[in-house]
Amino acid sequence: MPDSNVRIRLASPDLGEEEAEAVRRVLCSGVLTNGPENEAFAQEFADRHQARFGVTFCTGTAALQAMLLAEGIGPGDEVIVPSMTFVATATSVCHVGATPVFADIDPRTFNLDPVSVAARITGATRAVMTVHYAGQPGDLDGLARVCAAAGVPLLEDAAQSAGAQYRGRPVGTVGRSAMFSFTPAKNITTGEGGIVLTDDPGVAERLRLLRNHGQTGLYQHESLGYNWRLTEMQAAIGRVQLRKLDGILGRKQQIVRSLTRRLTGLPGLTTPHQVSDTRGTWALYTCLLPGIRDQVLADLLDRGIEARIYFPPVHRQPLFARLGGGTGLAAELPVTEAVAQAMLSLPVHHRLTEAEVAEIADAVSTAVERATTAANAMDRPMPVGAR
C-alpha cells in the first residue's frame, strides 16, 4: 500500500490526455476485446524490437505461463531461473506443474551466471529462463551456449526491458521467446498487461491459442486454453505509451548519469554496474550498501523518499521453503544472498526534476555518512573500565 508520507516515488507513470483519448476512441467503437488495437499494439511492439511476432496477454505473469506451456513444459520438468527476481518468474513454472531450479547471479549485474546455470542442468531440465534485472541484459551469449549444449531453449523474462539492447540487438529476440510487462512500475504501462515476442511461428500460434480458449474459429476449440486476453482499452493505451518509450529512456539516461556522478566515490556505497556493450532501460537504480542498507533505507523513508529492496530472493519466500526450496539453500546461492543483504533501489523515473535528483543524491549521501559513522562507532573497542 502506498505511503502517503512519500514525496518522491520510485515510479510515476506518464499517462495523460493522449491515453484518455485512445480509450475514448475504443469505447466509442464498441469493440472492447479481440480487436484491432491488440493486433496493432502487438505488431508495433514486435517491430520496435525487431521480432516477427507479438502476442499480448492480460498480465506478464500469464504471459510467462503461456511461454512455458508453448514449449510443452509441465509436470516432471525443471526450469532454471534466478532467485533475484519478482516471484512470478518462479511461480509461473509452478503453475504449469514444473519445478523451478534456482541458479546464482553475477555480483555486478545481478543477472544469471552461466557457470551456475550449467552446474544445475540435469536430465529433467527443459528450459532456462533468464531475467534482465532492472532492464539490463545479462550474459546472453554465455547463457545461449549453455542452453545449446544442453539442448534446451533460452527464454527471456524481459519484464523491465522494453527498449533494451544487447550488443546492438534488441532484447527479446535472443531467446526462443521473451515476456515484457506493462505494470505501472515499468517504463511504459497499460495498468496491467504483458506481451510475448518470438520469431517462431509455431510458438506464436500456440501462444494465441493459449490466450483465447484454444479457439481456432468461432466456438471451435482445438486445444486447452485460457482467457488471458488484454482488453482493447489497454492495448490502445499501450500504443500511445510505446510512442513515448524512446523519450522516456533518453530522460532516464540523463537522470542516471546525474545520480551516478553525485554518488560515485561515496564510501560505503557502490553505484549500479553498466555493461559496456548493452543498453539497459534503468527500470531500477540499485546500489549496494553492505552493512548499512537498512539504516539508509530508514533515513530515506523518513525524508519522504521512496526506496525499496528489489528483490527479496525468491528462494527465501515461505512458499518455496514449504516446497523444499529446490536448489534454494543459502549455501548454494552465495552471491544472491550477499547481494540481497546489501541492495537498495532508489527513485529513477523519468519525471524526476533536476532538483529532485539532487535531493535524492544529497539524502543518500547524508544517510550513508550517518550510517557509516554509527557502524564505525559500534566497531570501536570500548575503553578499559567502560564495561
DRENDO-1510 file (C-alpha; in Angstrom, 1 decimal, always signed):
<recs>
REC; n; res; u; v; w
REC; 1; MET; +0.0; +0.0; +0.0 .
REC; 2; PRO; +1.4; +3.4; -1.0 .
REC; 3; ASP; +2.8; +5.5; +1.9 .
REC; 4; SER; +1.1; +8.9; +2.0 .
REC; 5; ASN; +4.2; +10.5; +3.5 .
REC; 6; VAL; +6.3; +9.8; +0.4 .
REC; 7; ARG; +7.1; +12.8; -1.7 .
REC; 8; ILE; +9.5; +11.3; -4.2 .
REC; 9; ARG; +8.3; +8.0; -5.5 .
REC; 10; LEU; +10.1; +5.1; -7.2 .
REC; 11; ALA; +7.7; +5.2; -10.1 .
REC; 12; SER; +5.5; +7.8; -11.8 .
REC; 13; PRO; +3.5; +6.5; -14.8 .
REC; 14; ASP; +3.3; +9.1; -17.7 .
REC; 15; LEU; -0.4; +9.0; -18.5 .
REC; 16; GLY; -2.3; +11.9; -20.0 .
REC; 17; GLU; -4.8; +13.2; -22.5 .
REC; 18; GLU; -3.4; +11.1; -25.3 .
REC; 19; GLU; -4.1; +7.9; -23.4 .
REC; 20; ALA; -7.5; +9.1; -22.4 .
REC; 21; GLU; -8.4; +9.9; -26.0 .
REC; 22; ALA; -7.2; +6.5; -27.1 .
REC; 23; VAL; -9.5; +4.8; -24.5 .
REC; 24; ARG; -12.5; +7.1; -25.6 .
REC; 25; ARG; -11.9; +6.0; -29.2 .
REC; 26; VAL; -12.1; +2.3; -28.2 .
REC; 27; LEU; -15.2; +2.8; -26.1 .
REC; 28; CYS; -17.0; +4.6; -28.9 .
REC; 29; SER; -16.0; +1.8; -31.3 .
REC; 30; GLY; -17.9; -0.8; -29.3 .
REC; 31; VAL; -15.1; -3.3; -29.8 .
REC; 32; LEU; -13.6; -3.9; -26.3 .
REC; 33; THR; -11.8; -7.2; -26.7 .
REC; 34; ASN; -10.2; -9.3; -29.5 .
REC; 35; GLY; -10.0; -6.3; -31.8 .
REC; 36; PRO; -7.7; -4.2; -33.9 .
REC; 37; GLU; -6.0; -2.3; -31.1 .
REC; 38; ASN; -4.5; -5.6; -29.8 .
REC; 39; GLU; -3.3; -6.6; -33.2 .
REC; 40; ALA; -1.8; -3.2; -33.8 .
REC; 41; PHE; -0.1; -3.0; -30.4 .
REC; 42; ALA; +1.4; -6.5; -30.7 .
REC; 43; GLN; +2.8; -5.7; -34.2 .
REC; 44; GLU; +4.1; -2.3; -33.3 .
REC; 45; PHE; +5.8; -3.6; -30.2 .
REC; 46; ALA; +7.3; -6.5; -32.1 .
REC; 47; ASP; +8.5; -4.2; -34.9 .
REC; 48; ARG; +10.1; -1.9; -32.2 .
REC; 49; HIS; +12.1; -4.9; -31.0 .
REC; 50; GLN; +12.8; -6.4; -34.4 .
REC; 51; ALA; +10.8; -9.6; -33.7 .
REC; 52; ARG; +8.5; -11.3; -36.1 .
REC; 53; PHE; +5.5; -11.9; -33.8 .
REC; 54; GLY; +4.0; -10.4; -30.7 .
REC; 55; VAL; +1.1; -11.8; -28.7 .
REC; 56; THR; -0.5; -9.7; -26.0 .
REC; 57; PHE; -1.7; -11.0; -22.6 .
REC; 58; CYS; -3.7; -9.7; -19.7 .
REC; 59; THR; -0.7; -9.8; -17.3 .
REC; 60; GLY; +3.0; -10.5; -17.5 .
REC; 61; THR; +2.5; -13.5; -15.2 .
REC; 62; ALA; +0.0; -15.1; -17.6 .
REC; 63; ALA; +2.4; -14.4; -20.4 .
REC; 64; LEU; +5.2; -16.2; -18.6 .
REC; 65; GLN; +3.0; -19.2; -18.0 .
REC; 66; ALA; +1.9; -19.2; -21.7 .
REC; 67; MET; +5.5; -19.0; -22.8 .
REC; 68; LEU; +6.3; -22.2; -20.8 .
REC; 69; LEU; +3.2; -24.0; -22.0 .
REC; 70; ALA; +4.1; -23.1; -25.6 .
REC; 71; GLU; +7.3; -25.1; -25.0 .
REC; 72; GLY; +5.4; -28.1; -23.8 .
REC; 73; ILE; +6.8; -27.7; -20.2 .
REC; 74; GLY; +4.8; -29.4; -17.5 .
REC; 75; PRO; +5.0; -31.9; -14.6 .
REC; 76; GLY; +8.3; -33.6; -14.1 .
REC; 77; ASP; +10.2; -30.9; -15.9 .
REC; 78; GLU; +12.7; -28.4; -14.4 .
REC; 79; VAL; +13.3; -24.8; -15.4 .
REC; 80; ILE; +16.4; -22.9; -14.3 .
REC; 81; VAL; +15.6; -19.4; -13.0 .
REC; 82; PRO; +17.3; -16.8; -10.9 .
REC; 83; SER; +16.2; -16.2; -7.3 .
REC; 84; MET; +17.0; -12.5; -7.6 .
REC; 85; THR; +13.7; -11.6; -9.4 .
REC; 86; PHE; +10.0; -11.0; -8.7 .
REC; 87; VAL; +8.3; -14.1; -7.5 .
REC; 88; ALA; +6.3; -14.6; -10.7 .
REC; 89; THR; +9.4; -15.8; -12.6 .
REC; 90; ALA; +9.4; -18.9; -10.4 .
REC; 91; THR; +5.7; -19.3; -9.7 .
REC; 92; SER; +4.9; -19.3; -13.4 .
REC; 93; VAL; +7.0; -22.5; -13.5 .
REC; 94; CYS; +5.0; -24.0; -10.6 .
REC; 95; HIS; +1.7; -23.0; -12.3 .
REC; 96; VAL; +2.5; -25.3; -15.3 .
REC; 97; GLY; +3.4; -28.2; -12.9 .
REC; 98; ALA; +7.2; -27.9; -13.4 .
REC; 99; THR; +9.9; -27.3; -10.8 .
REC; 100; PRO; +11.9; -24.0; -10.6 .
REC; 101; VAL; +15.6; -24.6; -10.0 .
REC; 102; PHE; +17.4; -21.6; -8.7 .
REC; 103; ALA; +20.8; -20.6; -10.0 .
REC; 104; ASP; +23.2; -17.9; -8.8 .
REC; 105; ILE; +23.8; -14.5; -10.3 .
REC; 106; ASP; +26.7; -12.2; -11.4 .
REC; 107; PRO; +27.6; -10.0; -8.5 .
REC; 108; ARG; +27.7; -6.8; -10.6 .
REC; 109; THR; +24.7; -7.1; -12.9 .
REC; 110; PHE; +22.5; -9.4; -10.7 .
REC; 111; ASN; +21.7; -11.5; -13.8 .
REC; 112; LEU; +22.0; -15.3; -14.1 .
REC; 113; ASP; +25.6; -16.6; -14.0 .
REC; 114; PRO; +26.1; -19.1; -16.9 .
REC; 115; VAL; +28.5; -21.1; -14.8 .
REC; 116; SER; +26.0; -21.6; -12.1 .
REC; 117; VAL; +23.3; -22.4; -14.6 .
REC; 118; ALA; +25.5; -25.1; -16.3 .
REC; 119; ALA; +26.1; -26.7; -12.9 .
REC; 120; ARG; +22.3; -27.1; -12.4 .
REC; 121; ILE; +21.5; -28.7; -15.8 .
REC; 122; THR; +20.0; -32.2; -15.3 .
REC; 123; GLY; +18.2; -34.7; -17.5 .
REC; 124; ALA; +14.9; -33.0; -16.4 .
REC; 125; THR; +15.9; -29.5; -17.4 .
REC; 126; ARG; +13.6; -28.3; -20.1 .
REC; 127; ALA; +14.4; -24.5; -20.3 .
REC; 128; VAL; +16.5; -21.7; -18.8 .
REC; 129; MET; +14.6; -18.5; -18.1 .
REC; 130; THR; +16.8; -15.6; -17.6 .
REC; 131; VAL; +15.7; -12.2; -16.1 .
REC; 132; HIS; +17.2; -8.9; -17.3 .
REC; 133; TYR; +17.5; -7.3; -13.9 .
REC; 134; ALA; +16.4; -3.7; -13.9 .
REC; 135; GLY; +16.2; -3.9; -17.7 .
REC; 136; GLN; +19.9; -4.6; -18.2 .
REC; 137; PRO; +20.7; -7.7; -20.2 .
REC; 138; GLY; +22.9; -10.4; -18.7 .
REC; 139; ASP; +25.4; -12.6; -20.4 .
REC; 140; LEU; +23.0; -13.8; -23.1 .
REC; 141; ASP; +25.8; -15.3; -25.3 .
REC; 142; GLY; +27.1; -17.3; -22.4 .
REC; 143; LEU; +23.6; -18.5; -21.5 .
REC; 144; ALA; +22.8; -19.3; -25.1 .
REC; 145; ARG; +26.0; -21.5; -25.2 .
REC; 146; VAL; +24.9; -23.4; -22.1 .
REC; 147; CYS; +21.4; -23.9; -23.5 .
REC; 148; ALA; +22.7; -25.1; -26.8 .
REC; 149; ALA; +25.0; -27.6; -25.2 .
REC; 150; ALA; +22.1; -28.9; -23.1 .
REC; 151; GLY; +19.6; -28.9; -26.0 .
REC; 152; VAL; +17.1; -26.6; -24.2 .
REC; 153; PRO; +15.6; -23.3; -25.1 .
REC; 154; LEU; +16.6; -20.0; -23.6 .
REC; 155; LEU; +13.6; -17.9; -22.5 .
REC; 156; GLU; +13.7; -14.3; -21.5 .
REC; 157; ASP; +11.8; -12.7; -18.7 .
REC; 158; ALA; +12.3; -9.2; -20.1 .
REC; 159; ALA; +9.6; -7.7; -17.8 .
REC; 160; GLN; +11.6; -4.5; -17.2 .
REC; 161; SER; +13.4; -4.4; -20.6 .
REC; 162; ALA; +11.3; -2.6; -23.2 .
REC; 163; GLY; +13.8; -0.9; -25.5 .
REC; 164; ALA; +16.9; -2.6; -24.1 .
REC; 165; GLN; +19.7; -3.8; -26.3 .
REC; 166; TYR; +22.4; -6.5; -26.1 .
REC; 167; ARG; +25.4; -5.9; -28.3 .
REC; 168; GLY; +23.3; -3.9; -30.8 .
REC; 169; ARG; +20.5; -6.4; -30.8 .
REC; 170; PRO; +17.1; -5.6; -29.2 .
REC; 171; VAL; +16.4; -7.6; -26.1 .
REC; 172; GLY; +13.6; -10.1; -26.6 .
REC; 173; THR; +15.0; -11.7; -29.8 .
REC; 174; VAL; +17.9; -13.6; -28.3 .
REC; 175; GLY; +15.9; -16.4; -26.7 .
REC; 176; ARG; +13.2; -18.6; -28.2 .
REC; 177; SER; +10.6; -16.1; -26.7 .
REC; 178; ALA; +10.5; -13.2; -24.3 .
REC; 179; MET; +7.9; -11.7; -22.0 .
REC; 180; PHE; +7.6; -7.9; -21.4 .
REC; 181; SER; +5.4; -6.5; -18.6 .
REC; 182; PHE; +3.3; -3.3; -18.5 .
REC; 183; THR; +2.5; -2.8; -14.8 .
REC; 184; PRO; +2.6; +0.8; -13.5 .
REC; 185; ALA; +6.2; +0.4; -12.2 .
REC; 186; LYS; +7.5; -0.3; -15.7 .
REC; 187; ASN; +8.8; +2.4; -18.1 .
REC; 188; ILE; +5.6; +2.1; -20.1 .
REC; 189; THR; +2.3; +0.8; -18.7 .
REC; 190; THR; -1.1; -0.4; -19.6 .
REC; 191; GLY; -2.1; -0.7; -15.9 .
REC; 192; GLU; -1.7; -4.5; -16.1 .
REC; 193; GLY; -0.6; -6.5; -19.1 .
REC; 194; GLY; +2.2; -8.2; -20.9 .
REC; 195; ILE; +3.4; -9.4; -24.3 .
REC; 196; VAL; +5.4; -12.3; -25.6 .
REC; 197; LEU; +7.8; -11.8; -28.6 .
REC; 198; THR; +9.1; -14.6; -30.7 .
REC; 199; ASP; +10.5; -15.3; -34.2 .
REC; 200; ASP; +9.0; -18.8; -34.2 .
REC; 201; PRO; +5.6; -19.0; -36.0 .
REC; 202; GLY; +4.7; -22.2; -34.2 .
REC; 203; VAL; +5.3; -20.7; -30.8 .
REC; 204; ALA; +3.3; -17.6; -31.8 .
REC; 205; GLU; +0.4; -19.8; -32.9 .
REC; 206; ARG; +0.4; -21.8; -29.6 .
REC; 207; LEU; +0.5; -18.6; -27.6 .
REC; 208; ARG; -2.5; -17.2; -29.4 .
REC; 209; LEU; -4.4; -20.4; -28.7 .
REC; 210; LEU; -3.4; -20.5; -25.1 .
REC; 211; ARG; -4.6; -16.8; -24.7 .
REC; 212; ASN; -8.1; -17.4; -26.1 .
REC; 213; HIS; -9.5; -20.8; -25.0 .
REC; 214; GLY; -7.7; -22.8; -27.7 .
REC; 215; GLN; -10.1; -21.3; -30.2 .
REC; 216; THR; -9.3; -21.6; -33.9 .
REC; 217; GLY; -12.7; -20.3; -35.1 .
REC; 218; LEU; -16.0; -19.1; -33.6 .
REC; 219; TYR; -16.8; -21.7; -30.9 .
REC; 220; GLN; -14.2; -24.1; -32.4 .
REC; 221; HIS; -11.8; -25.2; -29.6 .
REC; 222; GLU; -8.9; -27.3; -30.8 .
REC; 223; SER; -6.8; -27.2; -27.6 .
REC; 224; LEU; -6.9; -26.3; -23.9 .
REC; 225; GLY; -6.6; -22.6; -23.4 .
REC; 226; TYR; -7.4; -19.8; -21.1 .
REC; 227; ASN; -8.9; -16.3; -21.0 .
REC; 228; TRP; -5.7; -14.4; -20.9 .
REC; 229; ARG; -6.8; -11.6; -23.3 .
REC; 230; LEU; -5.7; -7.9; -22.9 .
REC; 231; THR; -8.6; -5.5; -23.4 .
REC; 232; GLU; -8.8; -3.2; -26.3 .
REC; 233; MET; -8.6; -0.2; -24.0 .
REC; 234; GLN; -5.3; -1.4; -22.5 .
REC; 235; ALA; -3.9; -2.1; -25.9 .
REC; 236; ALA; -4.8; +1.4; -27.1 .
REC; 237; ILE; -3.0; +2.9; -24.1 .
REC; 238; GLY; +0.0; +0.6; -24.9 .
REC; 239; ARG; +0.2; +2.0; -28.4 .
REC; 240; VAL; +0.4; +5.6; -27.0 .
REC; 241; GLN; +2.9; +4.6; -24.4 .
REC; 242; LEU; +5.1; +2.8; -26.9 .
REC; 243; ARG; +5.5; +6.1; -28.9 .
REC; 244; LYS; +6.8; +7.7; -25.7 .
REC; 245; LEU; +9.4; +4.9; -25.0 .
REC; 246; ASP; +12.5; +6.5; -26.6 .
REC; 247; GLY; +11.9; +9.8; -24.9 .
REC; 248; ILE; +11.4; +8.1; -21.5 .
REC; 249; LEU; +14.6; +6.0; -21.9 .
REC; 250; GLY; +16.6; +9.1; -23.0 .
REC; 251; ARG; +15.5; +11.1; -20.0 .
REC; 252; LYS; +16.3; +8.2; -17.7 .
REC; 253; GLN; +19.8; +8.0; -19.1 .
REC; 254; GLN; +20.3; +11.7; -18.1 .
REC; 255; ILE; +19.0; +11.1; -14.6 .
REC; 256; VAL; +21.2; +8.0; -14.2 .
REC; 257; ARG; +24.3; +10.0; -15.3 .
REC; 258; SER; +23.5; +12.7; -12.8 .
REC; 259; LEU; +22.8; +10.3; -9.9 .
REC; 260; THR; +26.0; +8.3; -10.7 .
REC; 261; ARG; +28.1; +11.4; -10.9 .
REC; 262; ARG; +26.9; +12.6; -7.5 .
REC; 263; LEU; +27.2; +9.2; -5.7 .
REC; 264; THR; +30.3; +7.7; -7.2 .
REC; 265; GLY; +33.1; +7.5; -4.7 .
REC; 266; LEU; +30.8; +7.8; -1.7 .
REC; 267; PRO; +32.4; +5.4; +0.9 .
REC; 268; GLY; +30.1; +2.5; +1.8 .
REC; 269; LEU; +28.1; +2.7; -1.5 .
REC; 270; THR; +28.5; +1.0; -4.9 .
REC; 271; THR; +26.6; +2.5; -7.8 .
REC; 272; PRO; +24.9; +0.2; -10.4 .
REC; 273; HIS; +27.2; -1.5; -12.8 .
REC; 274; GLN; +26.6; -0.8; -16.5 .
REC; 275; VAL; +27.9; -3.4; -19.0 .
REC; 276; SER; +29.7; -1.6; -21.8 .
REC; 277; ASP; +28.1; -3.4; -24.8 .
REC; 278; THR; +24.5; -3.3; -23.6 .
REC; 279; ARG; +21.9; -0.6; -23.3 .
REC; 280; GLY; +19.6; -1.1; -20.2 .
REC; 281; THR; +16.4; +0.6; -19.5 .
REC; 282; TRP; +17.1; +1.7; -15.9 .
REC; 283; ALA; +13.9; +0.3; -14.6 .
REC; 284; LEU; +15.7; +0.4; -11.3 .
REC; 285; TYR; +18.7; +2.2; -9.9 .
REC; 286; THR; +20.0; -0.4; -7.4 .
REC; 287; CYS; +23.0; +0.4; -5.2 .
REC; 288; LEU; +24.9; -1.9; -2.8 .
REC; 289; LEU; +25.4; -0.7; +0.8 .
REC; 290; PRO; +26.8; -3.7; +2.7 .
REC; 291; GLY; +26.3; -3.4; +6.4 .
REC; 292; ILE; +24.4; -0.1; +6.3 .
REC; 293; ARG; +21.5; -0.7; +3.9 .
REC; 294; ASP; +18.7; -0.9; +6.5 .
REC; 295; GLN; +19.7; +2.3; +8.2 .
REC; 296; VAL; +20.0; +4.2; +4.9 .
REC; 297; LEU; +16.6; +2.9; +3.8 .
REC; 298; ALA; +15.0; +4.1; +7.1 .
REC; 299; ASP; +16.6; +7.5; +6.7 .
REC; 300; LEU; +15.4; +7.9; +3.1 .
REC; 301; LEU; +11.8; +6.9; +4.0 .
REC; 302; ASP; +11.9; +9.4; +7.0 .
REC; 303; ARG; +12.7; +12.1; +4.5 .
REC; 304; GLY; +9.9; +11.2; +2.2 .
REC; 305; ILE; +12.0; +9.5; -0.5 .
REC; 306; GLU; +10.7; +6.1; -1.5 .
REC; 307; ALA; +13.4; +3.4; -1.7 .
REC; 308; ARG; +12.9; -0.3; -1.8 .
REC; 309; ILE; +14.6; -3.7; -1.7 .
REC; 310; TYR; +14.3; -5.1; -5.3 .
REC; 311; PHE; +14.0; -8.1; -4.7 .
REC; 312; PRO; +13.9; -10.3; -1.6 .
REC; 313; PRO; +15.2; -13.6; -3.0 .
REC; 314; VAL; +12.5; -15.9; -4.2 .
REC; 315; HIS; +14.1; -19.0; -2.7 .
REC; 316; ARG; +13.7; -17.4; +0.7 .
REC; 317; GLN; +9.9; -16.9; +0.3 .
REC; 318; PRO; +7.8; -19.1; +2.6 .
REC; 319; LEU; +6.2; -20.7; -0.4 .
REC; 320; PHE; +9.4; -22.2; -1.6 .
REC; 321; ALA; +10.6; -23.1; +1.9 .
REC; 322; ARG; +7.5; -25.2; +2.1 .
REC; 323; LEU; +8.2; -26.7; -1.3 .
REC; 324; GLY; +11.7; -27.7; -0.2 .
REC; 325; GLY; +13.4; -24.8; -1.8 .
REC; 326; GLY; +14.5; -26.5; -5.0 .
REC; 327; THR; +18.2; -25.6; -5.1 .
REC; 328; GLY; +17.4; -22.6; -2.9 .
REC; 329; LEU; +19.6; -23.5; +0.1 .
REC; 330; ALA; +21.6; -20.4; +1.1 .
REC; 331; ALA; +25.0; -22.2; +0.7 .
REC; 332; GLU; +24.2; -22.8; -2.9 .
REC; 333; LEU; +23.4; -19.2; -3.8 .
REC; 334; PRO; +26.1; -17.2; -2.0 .
REC; 335; VAL; +26.1; -14.3; -4.4 .
REC; 336; THR; +22.4; -13.9; -4.3 .
REC; 337; GLU; +22.5; -14.0; -0.5 .
REC; 338; ALA; +25.2; -11.4; -0.3 .
REC; 339; VAL; +23.6; -9.0; -2.8 .
REC; 340; ALA; +20.2; -9.4; -1.1 .
REC; 341; GLN; +21.7; -8.2; +2.2 .
REC; 342; ALA; +23.1; -5.0; +0.6 .
REC; 343; MET; +20.9; -3.9; -2.2 .
REC; 344; LEU; +18.7; -0.8; -2.3 .
REC; 345; SER; +16.8; +0.7; -5.2 .
REC; 346; LEU; +16.4; +4.5; -5.5 .
REC; 347; PRO; +13.9; +6.5; -7.5 .
REC; 348; VAL; +14.9; +6.9; -11.1 .
REC; 349; HIS; +11.7; +7.5; -13.0 .
REC; 350; HIS; +11.8; +9.8; -16.0 .
REC; 351; ARG; +9.6; +12.5; -14.5 .
REC; 352; LEU; +12.1; +13.4; -11.8 .
REC; 353; THR; +13.2; +17.0; -11.9 .
REC; 354; GLU; +16.8; +18.1; -11.5 .
REC; 355; ALA; +16.0; +19.4; -8.1 .
REC; 356; GLU; +14.6; +16.0; -7.1 .
REC; 357; VAL; +17.6; +14.2; -8.4 .
REC; 358; ALA; +19.9; +16.5; -6.4 .
REC; 359; GLU; +17.7; +16.0; -3.3 .
REC; 360; ILE; +17.8; +12.2; -3.7 .
REC; 361; ALA; +21.6; +12.2; -4.0 .
REC; 362; ASP; +22.1; +14.6; -1.1 .
REC; 363; ALA; +19.7; +12.5; +1.1 .
REC; 364; VAL; +21.6; +9.3; +0.2 .
REC; 365; SER; +25.0; +10.9; +0.9 .
REC; 366; THR; +23.8; +12.1; +4.3 .
REC; 367; ALA; +22.2; +8.8; +5.2 .
REC; 368; VAL; +25.3; +6.8; +4.2 .
REC; 369; GLU; +27.6; +9.1; +6.2 .
REC; 370; ARG; +25.4; +8.8; +9.3 .
REC; 371; ALA; +25.1; +5.0; +8.9 .
REC; 372; THR; +28.9; +4.6; +8.3 .
REC; 373; THR; +29.8; +6.7; +11.3 .
REC; 374; ALA; +27.4; +4.8; +13.5 .
REC; 375; ALA; +28.8; +1.5; +12.3 .
REC; 376; ASN; +32.4; +2.6; +12.8 .
REC; 377; ALA; +31.5; +3.7; +16.4 .
REC; 378; MET; +30.0; +0.3; +17.2 .
REC; 379; ASP; +33.1; -1.4; +15.9 .
REC; 380; ARG; +35.5; +0.5; +18.1 .
REC; 381; PRO; +36.7; -1.4; +21.2 .
REC; 382; MET; +35.3; +0.0; +24.4 .
REC; 383; PRO; +37.9; +1.7; +26.7 .
REC; 384; VAL; +39.2; -0.2; +29.6 .
REC; 385; GLY; +36.9; +0.3; +32.6 .
REC; 386; ALA; +33.9; +1.3; +30.5 .
REC; 387; ARG; +32.2; -2.0; +30.7 .
</recs>
